[in-house]
Amino acid sequence: MSGASDKRILLTNDIPIKDFGSVKTIFINDYLSRDGYKALEKTIKELKAGDIIEEVKRSGLRGRGGAGFLAGQKWELAAKGPAEERYLCCNAAEGEPGTLKDRCLIRSNPHQLIEGIIIASYAIGANKSFIYINKGYKEEIAALERALKEAKERGYIGEKILGSNFSLDINIKECPDKYIAGEETAMLEAIEGREAKPRQKPPFFPAVKGLYGRPTVANNTETLSNIPHIILKGGEWFSKIGSQNSPGTMLFTLTGDINKPGVYELPLGTTVRELINNCGGGVKNGAGLKAVFPAGPSGAPIAESQLDVPLDFESLKEAGSGLGCAAVTVIGNSKCIVNTAAGFSRFFMEGSCGQCPACQMGTVKIYRLLQKIEDGRGEIKDLAEIEETCGLLENEKVYCHLLRGAILSVKGAVKGFRTEFEAHINNKRCPQKADD
């Protein structure tokens, strides 16, 4: 992450996804030359655990994993739990289609994440932490392993860190390459040695009853990567970047029909139009824009008329969409919104773990109705059935957010682009396909 406060690309400008292997990893000597581990030294030598939590609360930092929960409040809740044993878990599962930000952060600067984990663990009183990472991220895992070894050799990890009474062990736990494995309670199940499936909430809110039944903070990779900068420069400094209720920067993974796909760090509150035009170079091949899914498959799309909406948690919610983990997916005019919605729906159907009947059966029904329309066999009544099914499923109690994501993208697509769905039905084919 960067210390800049301007509206500009801060970290990974112009790294096309196809050339992702070109990202150079910063290891210990380079990191130390950039004030690396100075925030940890400040933490150990000058601050109490409560001071750290208050600084994070003052910053207004919100979780970057999708829910946007205030990090400081989560830490405070866990710190108040039983003192015998607490844990911190960094979630780097990243199973959402179209997002590469965690991968980018880990490959480019693993020590930044490690320093954030150590400070967060100190703040909540955890002596054991985990990095839960997608097993397919082989180069990132190797970068983390080397960085952890370097940090331990320099005394930043292990017994009596920097001569203090604080000790910490950080372990890497590889996880299945599937969306549901990244749900925070599924992460806890996997770390405990069971299948990565979500737990029922309540009673399993991790900050209260998490790993091994103990208070646990579960934070995303990007969330924790902000911590060294907040501690070194202050929560007030961080709070002045971005928008009032969504401070700081965020990494946006820009994909789809875009000239320059990549991972871009921008202040929260930057508009969708700025991200697409200034960073992404506009829609591919000069085609017009049909829709943007700011949260990828997990949220409703916005239309071209909404491109000036700020990319932050509140503004996108007011616009009928959401930010999620900022997997911004651009759909050009040449693409079919019905086909897009069906593809997203299939992803959720195949990703359902099957624990909740409403999710398992509901995602199947929605996908089949969408695919029926896409195949040219749809009827107008199918649209009403999709909307009715989504409405009924919204009220179902399920273990995780997968079903909600499946509903939001489909419901939003039908609402915003109904005429295109109707054209599919009336023409018995996609109107954008050439005649046979």
C-alpha positions as CSV (number, residue, x, y, z in Angstrom):
1,M,0.0,0.0,0.0
2,S,1.1,3.6,-0.4
3,G,1.3,6.7,1.7
4,A,-0.1,9.0,-1.0
5,S,-3.4,10.7,-0.5
6,D,-4.0,11.9,-4.1
7,K,-6.5,10.4,-6.6
8,R,-3.9,8.5,-8.7
9,I,-2.9,4.9,-9.2
10,L,-0.7,4.1,-6.2
11,L,0.6,0.5,-6.5
12,T,0.2,-1.6,-9.6
13,N,-0.5,0.8,-12.4
14,D,-0.4,-0.8,-15.8
15,I,0.1,-4.5,-14.8
16,P,-2.0,-6.3,-17.3
17,I,-3.4,-9.6,-15.9
18,K,-1.9,-11.6,-18.8
19,D,1.6,-10.3,-17.7
20,F,1.0,-10.8,-14.0
21,G,4.2,-12.8,-13.6
22,S,6.2,-9.6,-14.1
23,V,5.4,-8.4,-10.6
24,K,8.7,-8.2,-8.7
25,T,8.8,-9.4,-5.1
26,I,10.1,-7.1,-2.4
27,F,12.1,-9.1,0.2
28,I,13.6,-8.1,3.5
29,N,16.4,-5.7,2.6
30,D,14.3,-3.8,0.2
31,Y,11.4,-3.7,2.7
32,L,13.6,-2.4,5.4
33,S,14.9,0.3,3.1
34,R,11.2,1.4,2.7
35,D,10.7,1.8,6.5
36,G,9.7,-1.8,6.8
37,Y,9.1,-3.1,10.3
38,K,9.3,0.4,11.8
39,A,5.6,0.2,12.6
40,L,6.3,-3.0,14.5
41,E,9.2,-1.4,16.4
42,K,6.9,1.5,17.3
43,T,4.2,-1.0,18.4
44,I,6.5,-3.0,20.6
45,K,8.5,-0.1,22.1
46,E,5.9,2.6,22.4
47,L,2.4,1.3,22.3
48,K,0.1,-0.8,24.3
49,A,-2.4,-3.3,22.7
50,G,-5.3,-1.0,23.4
51,D,-3.4,1.9,21.8
52,I,-3.2,-0.1,18.5
53,I,-6.9,-0.9,18.5
54,E,-7.8,2.7,19.1
55,E,-5.5,3.9,16.3
56,V,-7.2,1.4,13.9
57,K,-10.6,2.6,15.1
58,R,-9.6,6.2,14.5
59,S,-8.5,5.3,11.0
60,G,-12.0,4.1,10.1
61,L,-10.4,1.1,8.3
62,R,-13.1,-1.2,6.9
63,G,-12.5,-4.8,5.9
64,R,-11.5,-5.2,2.3
65,G,-12.8,-8.8,2.0
66,G,-16.3,-7.9,1.0
67,A,-18.4,-7.1,4.1
68,G,-16.8,-3.8,4.9
69,F,-16.9,-4.3,8.7
70,L,-14.9,-1.9,10.8
71,A,-11.6,-3.6,11.6
72,G,-11.1,-1.8,14.9
73,Q,-14.4,-2.9,16.3
74,K,-13.7,-6.5,15.3
75,W,-10.3,-6.4,17.0
76,E,-11.8,-4.8,20.1
77,L,-14.5,-7.5,20.4
78,A,-11.9,-10.3,20.1
79,A,-9.5,-8.6,22.6
80,K,-12.3,-8.6,25.2
81,G,-12.7,-12.4,25.0
82,P,-11.1,-15.0,27.3
83,A,-7.4,-14.3,27.6
84,E,-6.2,-17.9,27.6
85,E,-6.0,-18.2,23.8
86,R,-6.8,-16.0,20.9
87,Y,-6.0,-16.3,17.2
88,L,-5.6,-14.2,14.1
89,C,-6.4,-15.6,10.6
90,C,-5.4,-13.8,7.4
91,N,-7.9,-14.8,4.6
92,A,-6.1,-15.0,1.3
93,A,-8.4,-17.6,-0.3
94,E,-9.5,-15.3,-3.0
95,G,-12.1,-17.5,-4.7
96,E,-14.1,-14.7,-6.3
97,P,-13.9,-14.7,-10.1
98,G,-12.1,-11.7,-11.4
99,T,-10.2,-10.7,-8.3
100,L,-6.4,-10.8,-8.0
101,K,-5.7,-8.2,-5.4
102,D,-4.6,-10.6,-2.6
103,R,-2.4,-12.4,-5.0
104,C,-0.8,-9.1,-6.2
105,L,-0.2,-7.9,-2.6
106,I,1.4,-11.2,-1.5
107,R,3.6,-11.6,-4.6
108,S,4.7,-7.9,-4.6
109,N,5.2,-7.3,-0.9
110,P,4.8,-10.3,1.5
111,H,6.6,-8.5,4.4
112,Q,4.0,-5.7,4.4
113,L,1.3,-8.4,5.1
114,I,3.5,-10.2,7.6
115,E,4.1,-6.9,9.5
116,G,0.4,-6.2,9.6
117,I,-0.3,-9.7,10.9
118,I,2.2,-9.3,13.7
119,I,0.8,-5.9,14.8
120,A,-2.7,-7.2,14.7
121,S,-1.8,-10.2,16.7
122,Y,-0.1,-8.1,19.3
123,A,-3.2,-5.9,19.5
124,I,-5.6,-8.7,20.2
125,G,-3.2,-10.8,22.3
126,A,-2.8,-13.7,19.8
127,N,0.3,-15.8,20.0
128,K,-0.6,-17.9,17.0
129,S,-1.7,-16.7,13.5
130,F,-2.5,-18.3,10.2
131,I,-2.3,-17.3,6.5
132,Y,-5.0,-19.1,4.7
133,I,-4.1,-19.1,1.1
134,N,-5.4,-20.6,-2.2
135,K,-3.4,-23.8,-2.8
136,G,-3.1,-22.8,-6.5
137,Y,-1.0,-19.7,-5.6
138,K,2.3,-21.5,-5.8
139,E,4.6,-18.6,-6.4
140,E,2.8,-16.5,-3.7
141,I,3.2,-19.4,-1.2
142,A,6.9,-19.6,-2.0
143,A,7.2,-15.8,-1.5
144,L,5.5,-16.0,1.9
145,E,7.6,-18.9,3.0
146,R,10.8,-17.0,2.2
147,A,9.5,-13.8,3.8
148,L,8.5,-15.6,7.0
149,K,11.9,-17.2,7.2
150,E,13.6,-13.8,6.7
151,A,11.4,-12.2,9.3
152,K,12.1,-14.9,11.9
153,E,15.8,-14.7,11.3
154,R,15.7,-10.9,12.0
155,G,13.7,-11.4,15.2
156,Y,10.3,-10.1,14.0
157,I,8.6,-13.5,14.4
158,G,9.1,-16.1,17.2
159,E,9.9,-15.9,20.9
160,K,10.2,-12.5,22.6
161,I,9.9,-10.3,19.5
162,L,12.3,-7.4,19.6
163,G,13.2,-8.2,23.2
164,S,9.6,-7.9,24.4
165,N,7.4,-10.5,26.2
166,F,5.3,-10.9,23.0
167,S,5.8,-14.1,21.0
168,L,4.1,-15.1,17.8
169,D,4.0,-18.1,15.5
170,I,2.7,-17.6,11.9
171,N,1.6,-20.7,9.9
172,I,0.6,-21.1,6.2
173,K,-2.5,-23.1,5.6
174,E,-3.3,-24.0,2.0
175,C,-7.0,-24.1,1.1
176,P,-9.1,-25.6,-1.7
177,D,-9.4,-23.5,-4.9
178,K,-13.2,-22.9,-4.5
179,Y,-15.3,-19.9,-3.6
180,I,-17.0,-21.3,-0.6
181,A,-13.6,-22.2,1.0
182,G,-13.0,-18.5,1.5
183,E,-16.0,-17.9,3.7
184,E,-14.5,-17.0,7.1
185,T,-16.0,-19.9,9.1
186,A,-15.2,-22.3,6.3
187,M,-11.6,-21.1,6.8
188,L,-11.8,-22.0,10.5
189,E,-13.1,-25.4,9.7
190,A,-10.2,-26.1,7.2
191,I,-7.6,-24.8,9.7
192,E,-9.0,-27.2,12.3
193,G,-8.6,-30.1,9.8
194,R,-12.1,-30.5,8.5
195,E,-13.7,-29.9,5.1
196,A,-13.9,-26.2,4.2
197,K,-17.6,-25.6,4.7
198,P,-19.3,-22.7,6.5
199,R,-20.5,-22.9,10.1
200,Q,-23.9,-21.7,11.3
201,K,-23.9,-18.1,12.7
202,P,-24.8,-17.7,15.5
203,P,-23.1,-19.1,17.6
204,F,-20.0,-19.1,15.5
205,F,-19.1,-15.4,15.1
206,P,-15.3,-15.7,14.9
207,A,-14.5,-12.7,17.0
208,V,-16.4,-14.3,19.9
209,K,-16.2,-18.0,19.1
210,G,-13.9,-18.8,16.3
211,L,-10.9,-21.1,15.8
212,Y,-11.0,-23.9,18.4
213,G,-13.9,-22.1,20.0
214,R,-11.7,-19.1,21.0
215,P,-11.9,-15.4,20.0
216,T,-10.5,-15.0,16.5
217,V,-10.0,-12.1,14.2
218,A,-10.4,-13.0,10.5
219,N,-9.1,-10.3,8.2
220,N,-8.5,-10.1,4.5
221,T,-5.0,-9.8,3.1
222,E,-5.6,-6.2,1.9
223,T,-7.1,-5.2,5.3
224,L,-4.0,-6.3,7.2
225,S,-1.6,-4.8,4.6
226,N,-2.9,-1.4,5.6
227,I,-2.0,-1.8,9.2
228,P,1.8,-0.9,9.2
229,H,1.0,2.4,7.4
230,I,-1.8,3.3,9.8
231,I,0.4,2.6,12.9
232,L,3.4,4.5,11.4
233,K,1.5,7.5,10.1
234,G,-1.6,7.5,12.3
235,G,-5.2,6.7,12.0
236,E,-6.1,10.4,11.3
237,W,-3.8,10.4,8.3
238,F,-5.5,7.3,6.9
239,S,-9.0,8.7,7.6
240,K,-8.4,11.7,5.4
241,I,-7.8,9.5,2.3
242,G,-10.9,8.4,0.4
243,S,-14.4,9.2,1.3
244,Q,-15.8,10.1,4.7
245,N,-17.4,6.8,5.6
246,S,-15.1,4.6,3.5
247,P,-11.6,6.0,4.2
248,G,-8.3,4.8,2.7
249,T,-7.5,3.3,-0.7
250,M,-8.7,0.0,-2.1
251,L,-7.3,-2.4,-4.7
252,F,-9.7,-2.7,-7.7
253,T,-9.3,-5.7,-10.0
254,L,-10.5,-4.4,-13.3
255,T,-11.5,-7.1,-15.8
256,G,-13.9,-7.8,-18.7
257,D,-14.3,-5.7,-21.9
258,I,-11.6,-3.2,-20.9
259,N,-8.4,-2.1,-22.8
260,K,-6.1,-2.3,-19.8
261,P,-7.2,-4.9,-17.3
262,G,-5.2,-4.9,-14.1
263,V,-5.1,-4.3,-10.3
264,Y,-5.3,-0.6,-9.4
265,E,-5.0,1.1,-6.0
266,L,-7.2,4.2,-5.8
267,P,-8.8,6.2,-3.0
268,L,-12.3,4.9,-2.1
269,G,-14.8,7.4,-3.6
270,T,-13.1,7.4,-7.0
271,T,-15.9,7.1,-9.6
272,V,-16.6,4.1,-11.8
273,R,-16.0,6.3,-14.8
274,E,-12.5,7.4,-13.6
275,L,-11.5,3.8,-13.0
276,I,-12.7,2.6,-16.4
277,N,-11.4,5.6,-18.4
278,N,-8.3,6.8,-16.6
279,C,-7.0,3.4,-15.4
280,G,-8.5,0.9,-17.8
281,G,-8.2,3.0,-21.0
282,G,-11.9,2.7,-21.8
283,V,-14.0,-0.1,-23.1
284,K,-12.3,-2.5,-25.4
285,N,-12.3,-1.9,-29.2
286,G,-14.1,1.5,-28.7
287,A,-17.4,-0.3,-28.1
288,G,-20.0,1.3,-25.9
289,L,-20.6,0.3,-22.3
290,K,-23.6,-1.9,-21.3
291,A,-23.0,-2.6,-17.6
292,V,-20.5,-2.7,-14.8
293,F,-20.6,-5.2,-12.0
294,P,-18.6,-3.4,-9.2
295,A,-18.6,-6.4,-7.0
296,G,-18.2,-9.0,-9.7
297,P,-20.7,-11.9,-9.7
298,S,-21.7,-11.1,-6.1
299,G,-23.6,-7.8,-6.7
300,A,-26.0,-6.1,-9.0
301,P,-24.8,-4.3,-12.1
302,I,-24.9,-0.6,-12.7
303,A,-25.7,1.0,-16.1
304,E,-23.9,3.6,-18.2
305,S,-26.0,6.3,-16.7
306,Q,-24.6,5.5,-13.2
307,L,-20.9,5.7,-14.1
308,D,-20.3,8.7,-11.9
309,V,-21.3,6.8,-8.7
310,P,-18.3,6.8,-6.2
311,L,-16.7,3.4,-5.6
312,D,-17.3,3.1,-1.9
313,F,-19.5,1.0,0.3
314,E,-22.3,3.5,0.9
315,S,-22.6,5.1,-2.5
316,L,-22.8,1.8,-4.4
317,K,-25.4,0.5,-1.9
318,E,-27.5,3.6,-2.5
319,A,-27.1,2.9,-6.3
320,G,-28.6,-0.6,-5.8
321,S,-25.3,-2.4,-6.1
322,G,-22.3,-3.0,-3.9
323,L,-18.5,-2.9,-3.6
324,G,-17.8,-6.4,-2.3
325,C,-14.1,-7.2,-2.8
326,A,-13.9,-4.7,-5.7
327,A,-13.8,-7.3,-8.6
328,V,-15.0,-4.7,-11.1
329,T,-16.2,-6.4,-14.2
330,V,-17.0,-4.4,-17.3
331,I,-19.5,-5.6,-19.9
332,G,-19.4,-3.9,-23.3
333,N,-22.4,-3.4,-25.7
334,S,-21.3,-6.4,-27.8
335,K,-21.8,-8.8,-24.9
336,C,-25.0,-10.5,-23.9
337,I,-26.2,-9.6,-20.4
338,V,-28.3,-12.8,-20.3
339,N,-25.3,-15.0,-21.0
340,T,-23.3,-13.0,-18.4
341,A,-26.0,-13.5,-15.7
342,A,-26.3,-17.2,-16.6
343,G,-22.5,-17.6,-16.3
344,F,-22.4,-15.9,-12.9
345,S,-25.4,-18.1,-11.8
346,R,-23.7,-21.3,-12.9
347,F,-20.6,-20.3,-10.8
348,F,-22.7,-20.0,-7.7
349,M,-24.7,-23.2,-8.4
350,E,-21.4,-25.2,-8.8
351,G,-19.9,-23.5,-5.8
352,S,-22.7,-24.3,-3.3
353,C,-21.5,-26.7,-0.6
354,G,-24.9,-28.3,-0.3
355,Q,-25.3,-27.8,3.5
356,C,-28.3,-25.5,3.1
357,P,-31.2,-26.9,0.9
358,A,-32.4,-23.4,0.0
359,C,-29.0,-22.5,-1.5
360,Q,-28.4,-25.9,-3.2
361,M,-31.9,-26.1,-4.8
362,G,-32.4,-22.3,-5.3
363,T,-29.2,-21.8,-7.2
364,V,-30.0,-24.7,-9.5
365,K,-33.5,-23.4,-10.2
366,I,-32.2,-19.9,-11.0
367,Y,-29.5,-21.2,-13.3
368,R,-31.8,-23.5,-15.2
369,L,-34.3,-20.7,-15.8
370,L,-31.6,-18.3,-17.1
371,Q,-30.0,-21.0,-19.3
372,K,-33.5,-21.8,-20.7
373,I,-33.8,-18.1,-21.8
374,E,-30.3,-18.0,-23.1
375,D,-30.9,-21.2,-25.2
376,G,-34.0,-19.6,-26.8
377,R,-36.5,-21.8,-25.0
378,G,-37.7,-19.1,-22.5
379,E,-41.1,-17.7,-21.9
380,I,-42.1,-14.4,-20.4
381,K,-43.4,-16.1,-17.3
382,D,-39.8,-17.3,-16.6
383,L,-38.8,-13.8,-15.8
384,A,-41.5,-13.5,-13.2
385,E,-40.5,-16.9,-11.8
386,I,-36.8,-15.8,-11.6
387,E,-37.9,-12.7,-9.6
388,E,-40.3,-14.6,-7.4
389,T,-37.6,-17.2,-6.7
390,C,-35.0,-14.6,-5.8
391,G,-37.5,-12.8,-3.5
392,L,-38.4,-16.0,-1.7
393,L,-34.7,-17.0,-1.3
394,E,-33.8,-13.6,0.2
395,N,-35.7,-14.5,3.3
396,E,-34.1,-18.0,3.8
397,K,-31.7,-18.5,6.6
398,V,-28.4,-20.0,5.3
399,Y,-24.9,-20.5,6.7
400,C,-23.1,-18.0,4.4
401,H,-23.3,-15.3,1.8
402,L,-23.1,-17.4,-1.4
403,L,-26.9,-17.5,-1.9
404,R,-27.1,-13.7,-1.4
405,G,-24.5,-13.1,-4.1
406,A,-26.3,-15.5,-6.5
407,I,-29.5,-13.5,-6.0
408,L,-28.1,-10.0,-6.2
409,S,-26.4,-10.4,-9.6
410,V,-29.3,-12.1,-11.3
411,K,-32.0,-9.9,-9.8
412,G,-30.1,-6.8,-10.6
413,A,-29.5,-8.0,-14.2
414,V,-33.2,-8.7,-14.8
415,K,-34.3,-5.5,-13.3
416,G,-31.8,-3.3,-15.1
417,F,-31.8,-5.0,-18.5
418,R,-35.3,-6.5,-18.7
419,T,-35.7,-5.5,-22.4
420,E,-32.7,-7.7,-23.3
421,F,-34.2,-10.7,-21.5
422,E,-37.5,-10.1,-23.2
423,A,-35.8,-9.9,-26.6
424,H,-34.2,-13.3,-26.0
425,I,-37.6,-14.7,-25.2
426,N,-39.5,-13.1,-28.0
427,N,-36.8,-13.8,-30.7
428,K,-36.1,-17.3,-29.4
429,R,-32.4,-16.5,-29.5
430,C,-29.9,-13.9,-28.5
431,P,-30.6,-10.8,-30.6
432,Q,-26.9,-9.9,-30.7
433,K,-26.0,-13.1,-32.5
434,A,-25.8,-13.0,-36.3
435,D,-28.4,-14.9,-38.2
436,D,-27.5,-18.5,-39.1
